[in-house]
Amino acid sequence: MIRILKFSFADLARSRWSYIYFAFYLVLGFTLLFLNESLGKAIVTLINVIIVLTPLIGTMFGTMYYYNSKEFTELLLAQPVKRSTIFLGQYLGLSLSLSGSLVVGLGIPFFVYGITKSGEIWDFGLLLVAGFFLTFIFVALSFNIALSNENRIKGFGYSILMWLFLAVIYDGLFLLSLMVFNDYPLDKASLFATVLNPIDLARILVLLKLDISALLGYTGAVFRKFFGTQLGLVTSFTILILWVVLPVLRIVRKAKKKDF
């Protein structure tokens, strides 16, 4: 698995799209730091970019990489290598490559501007951790969709629809339900709905750490009451880990049964 991981990582490291992804965050980091007066404001501006763009890139790369490397995967399947080893190696190689582009691309400009000597380093670190988790989650979800659909167009379409639902439509339905049932106690329902969407969960964790939960409106107090505690923090990270582990387990199970 380590060999396949290294090959996948090196293959993606040579890809021009990886360089474009890295350059985008590099330029974005320097631009935001140049336009904003402080590191804190630049980090706040980055929140929506990371929370929305990182899952999209993970979804697109995960789907395209699976289909583009299908012939090579079939060659590996003809060798005395476990299927789980092949797909886990490819998944980890892709996820680590994208996460590395994100961390290094944003890390360089913030390091140059002295983030290591600033109190905002922990906020910046949490933002990178959120992007790290979202990358691993959406690459795993896109791998699952691609494994379930032989047709490239269908697989890519379903992947984009999955990202669109979790990034945009889900929030709209959530807000609509809060408006319709505003006469009822929705504290527990709001928390439950949040953990069902990794994008919302990552966004809330970052907003609470930056102490700008007022942007969440009425539900901000509810989220702070739970996610702001030590138990809530541990629980939220555990849920994010489950969002990674469960799709990966399905990749392994699906790969074992799939007829290539």
N, C-alpha and C positions, 0 to 999 in steps of 0.2 A: 504494500500500500504506500509506503514511503517513497518508493521509486516512481510509482505512478503519480503520486502527489508532486514530486520534484519535477517530473516531466510536464505535467499540466501547468504548474506554476511557471516553469521556464518558457513554455509555449506561449502562455498569456503575457509574460513579461516582454516577449519580443513582438507582441501584437501592437499595431499602431493605435488600436482603440484603447489599449491600456495606457499608452502615452497620452492620448487625448483626454482620457478620464483623469489622469494625474495632473496634466497641464491645466485642466479646467479648475480643479480645486486650488492649484498653486496660484493661478491668476486671480481667482475669486478671493482667496485669502489676502493677498497683497492689496487688492482693490478695496475690500471692506476695511482693512486696517488703515488704508490711506484716507478713505472718506469719513471714517468715524473718529471721534475724538478720543475714545478709550477702547481698551481691549474688551471690556464688558459689553459695550454696545455692538461691537463687531460679532461677539458670540451670540447675542440675542438675534441679530440679523441672520446669522447662519442657521438658526434652529429649523425654520421651515424648509430651507434648502436641503439640509441633511435629512430631515424626517421624510420628505416627499421624494427627493431625487435619488437618494441611496436605494430605497426599495425598487424604484423604477429601473435603475441601472442593474441591480442584482437580478431582477426579473428578466430583462432583455438579454443580458449576458448568459444567464443560466440556460435559457431556452435555446439561444443561438449556439452556444457551445455544445450542448447535447446533440443537436442535429448535425452540426458541422463536423463533429468528431465521431459520428456514428460508424463510419467505415473502420476507423482505427479501433473503436471499441469492439466491433465484431472480430477484428484480428486478435485483440487481447482475449476475447472470450474463447477463441480456439486454442489458447494456451492453457496449461495446467495451473490456472489462477482462479481463485474464488471470485464469484461475481460481486459479492459484497466488497471485496478488496478493490476491485476495479472502480466501482461507482463511488465508493467512499473516497478513494484517492483522487478521482476527478473532481468530486464535490469540494473537498478540502483545498485542493490546488486552486480552483476557481475562486472560492470564497476568500482564501488568504491573499490571493493576488489583488482582488478588488479592495479588500480591507487595507492592504498595504498602500495602494494608490491613494486611498482616502486619508489615511493617517499621515503618510509622508507629504502628500500634496498640501494638506492644511498645516501640518506640523512645522514645515520650513518657514513660512511667513510669520507664524505666531512665535516661533523660536527666535527669529530675527528681531521681532518687536519686543522681545523680553518677557514672554509669557512665563518662563521659569522663575522669574523674580517677582511675579505678580500674584496677588491673592486669587485671581481668576483662573489659575491653572487647574483647580479642581473642577470648576464649571466646564472648562474646555475639555478636560479629561472625560467627564461624564458625557459630553456631547459626542466625543469620538467613540466611547463605549456604546452609546445608543446606535450610532452609525454602523459599528462593528456587528452588533446583534442583528440589526435590520438586514445587513448584507447577507449574513449566514441564513437568516430566516427565509428571505425571498429567493435566494438561490436554491434552497431546498424545496420550496414550494413550486418554483418553475421547473425543477428537475422532475418532480412528481407529475406535473401536468404533461411535460414532454414524454415521459415514460408511458403515460396513458394514452397518448395520441401519436399514431404513426405519421399522420398528415402534418407537415410543417406549418401550413397556413392555419389549420385548426389549433395546433399546439401554441403557436405564437399568439393567435387571437385570444384564446382562453387565458393565457398568461397575462396579457395586457388588461383583459377584462377583470381578472382577479386583482391586479394592482389598482385599477380604477375603482373597483368596489371598495377595497380597504382604505384607499387614500382619500376618496372623495364621497362616493355614494353612501358609505357607512356612516360618516359624520352627519350627512344630511338627514338620513333616516333617524339617527340618534337624537339630533336636535328637534326634529319633527315630533318624535315620541315624547320628548320633554315638554313641548308646547301643548300637545294634546292632553297629556295626563298630568299637567302641572298642579292639579288639585289633590294629587295622591302623593304619598311619601315615596320618593324615587331614589333614596340614598343607596340602598343595596343594589337596586336595578342598574344604577349608573356605574357602580363599581364593577358589577358583573359584565355589563356591556363593554366596559373599557378593556378588561382582560381578554375579551374575545377578539380584539384588534391590536396587533403588536405595534402598529404605527401610533395609535392613540396612547398606548401604554408608554412607549418611549417618549412621546411628546410631553406627557404629563410629568414624567420623572424629571425631565430636563427643566420644565417650567417651574416645578416646585423647588428644584435645587437653586434656580436663579432667583427665587423668591418673587416671582411675578405671576403667582397663581390667580391674581385678580383678573387676568386675561381670560380665565376660564368661566367667569361669571358666577352664577349661583352654585354650580357644582364644584367650584374651586375650593370652597370650605369643606365640602365632603371629601374631596380628594386629599386635601391637606390633612384632614383628620385621620385618614387611613394611611396614605402613601408617605405622609410626612413623618410617621413613626418608624422606629427601628424594625418592628415586625412588618410593617407595610413595605419598607424598602427591600427587606429580605424576600418577602412574598412576591413582589413585582419582578425581581431579578430571577427568582425561581420560575416564574411563569414565562419569562423571556427565554430561559434555558429550555423549558418544555416546548416552546414554540420552535426551537431549533431541533431538539432531540426527536420529537414525534414525527415530523416530516422526514427526517433522516432515517428513522426506523422503517417508515413506509417505503422509502427508496430501496432499502435493502430487501424488504419483503417482496416488493413489486419486481425487482430485478431478478430475484430467484425464480419467480414463476413465469416471467415474460419469455415468450418464444422469439428469439432473435433470428 
